[in-house]
Amino acid sequence: MPTSMTSPRNIGLHERYAVARRCVDSPSIVSAAAILRLVPDSKALNVDAAFSALRAHLAHRIDLALAQFPLLGYCVDAPRSKAPRWAPIRPAPTSSDILHIGPAISEGEASTLLSRAILAEQSALPAATQLDKGPLWRVHVSQVGGSAKCVVVLSTDHVVNDGRGTLNLFQMLLRADPLEGTAQPIPPASDKIFNFKPSTGYMLGVVWQELILPKLPLGRKLKAKLRGPVSWPASPAASRATLDVARLPKTCPSTLDIMFVTAPHLISNLKALAQQHIDRTSRTQKAATLHSIIHTLALAALYAAIAQSHSIDAEALTRFELVLTACTPISLREEERASKRRRGETLARAVESAAVPLPATTGNYVSSYTHDFRVRGSGGFWRCANWFAAHLASPRGRTLAKQHMGLLAYIPDFDASHKRKRTDEDEVEKSLGGLGADAYANGWEKFFGDKAASPTAFDSALTVSNLGLIDINNVAIPADHAHWAVDTATWAQSHTPQGEAFGIDLVGYAADEAQTLSIALSGRPTAFADAQLLDRFRSFLQRLVVAFAEGTPGKLSQESQDARVQLDLSADPSFASLARFLISSS
């Protein structure tokens, strides 16, 4: 095999972020999952034989994937050092190391089955593997007792794969079309082929906010004024002096709620509604994208949930204001890149090198668009959604997203790993919670470990990751005079105890003349003084998606204790009117 395919390289910025998180007991796991059903479902079918056929199919596809994408057979050498590197696992893994068959599980709602299965696997992967030994991914399959169904979950450590790559791998494993089988090169680090370097102005703003301002001998009020807006929940809502986070997030268990919203024209209706509310004063005059719609619905739902938590009355909602920092990861896997410069030519700063096509799976190719949204009760929903869609798609927005990712390169670093025994390195998956600074082996561990232990571990509101639309109709795994087909699909990432308070993972698909949107919502509800906040947020978000996707824009009515609350979707509803509508329904 050519050296270019097997020679290890240093891990990239985003890959090291995943390594550091795992070393401080906050592993970043990406999961894709589906419920498969036998078609046709007949009593004459031998379900056990069909399940054996599925197991054989998955084992074969896993072995093909291992052969074609060599990084799937790699681990991280010296993960707690200052310069971890990729290294091949010895002996090389096979499908028997990756595929795990679990006991049969009880029947239940699809959302419940999948959320439980994903949470279990997001714990099982880091518990059963080690960064420097691998493998860093696994597939788990369980039959659903009493039915011709099964649950399949693919989980990968974020160090080896991003969300788009994980979903692509999942689809490869389920399909029956031929894989190339020839090994591809080890994918390059994203920071070597994309320009993530922050501009001078961008860096000066960060240095002022994070390093200079906190050390100035100024009063708290003046510092707050100079700092500018601070996102909930790191700042109190309304006029309360206390924060909504009452317990250290890393000491609270994470939860996962999966919502499936299905209608004949659900996604089409959302896009049609956006067409009716195009900002005619904008230069582009483009409709808000599906992502910007769901993102803004999430802001509205969270705004309403927080308002109810603080008993903001209907009249005061118009004046109620929150700063909600939200993040949108952007996949760079299919982004066009310039060719390499020729010898002697000057490469402009904006030009990025290495236009070699990136693999469909393995590697991390993500930027991160982050913005502080000032959500005012008087503000219009579509005005916010249209603005966000335009800025997210703009060249400036894409550049800022890359610069935000590039900040990882400026984390203060040190290397104390050489002072540790080999047994410490063998147990990088174990918790560092409660240990002092000397427990950290490098600066990245200390940075993320200290952040998770701070009173403002949640320094932003939410992240919304959208993998778009997938085709689930091309899965037909032969099995005993029938075939396995995808009934329901979703994906989700493990929740982090530092950073965003809530995570939302989206994917859509069409089947049986209906369109479905999967919304996976993760959080740590017991970290908040109001333990019902996450449930309320989930309920409000689902209610809004259903209302906006009904396909007949007009006035929606909701009975409250005092009066009938109406929501006019033919106009641009304000965040206050959306909150009144939601609160009246709770």
Secondary structure, DSSP 8 states (H G I E B T S, - for coil): --HHHH---B--HHHHHHHHHHHTT---EEEEEEEEEEES--TTS-HHHHHHHHHHHHHHHHHHHHHH-GGGGEEEESTTSSS-EEEE-SS---HHHHEEE---B----HHHHHHHHHHHHHHHHHHH--TTT---EEEEEEEETTTTEEEEEEEEETTTB-HHHHHHHHHHHH--S----S-------HHHHS-----HHHHHHHHIIIIIGGGS---HHHHHHHH----TTTS-STT-SS-SB-S-GGGS--EEEEEEEEETTHHHHHHHHHHHT--TTSSS-----HHHHHHHHHHHHHHHHHHHHTT--TTGGGG-EEEEEEEEEEE-TT--------TT----TT---------SSSB--EEEEEEEEEEETTSBHHHHHHHHHHHHHSHHHHHHHHHHHHGGGGS---B-GGGS-HHHHHTTTS--TT--GGG-SBHHHHHHHHHHTSTT-EEEEEEEEEEEEE--TT--EEETTEEEEEEEEEEEE---SSEEEEEEEEEEEEETTEEEEEEEEEE-GGGBSSTTHHHHHHHHHHHHHHHHTSS--SEEEEE-SSSEEEEETTS--BHHHHHHHHHHH-
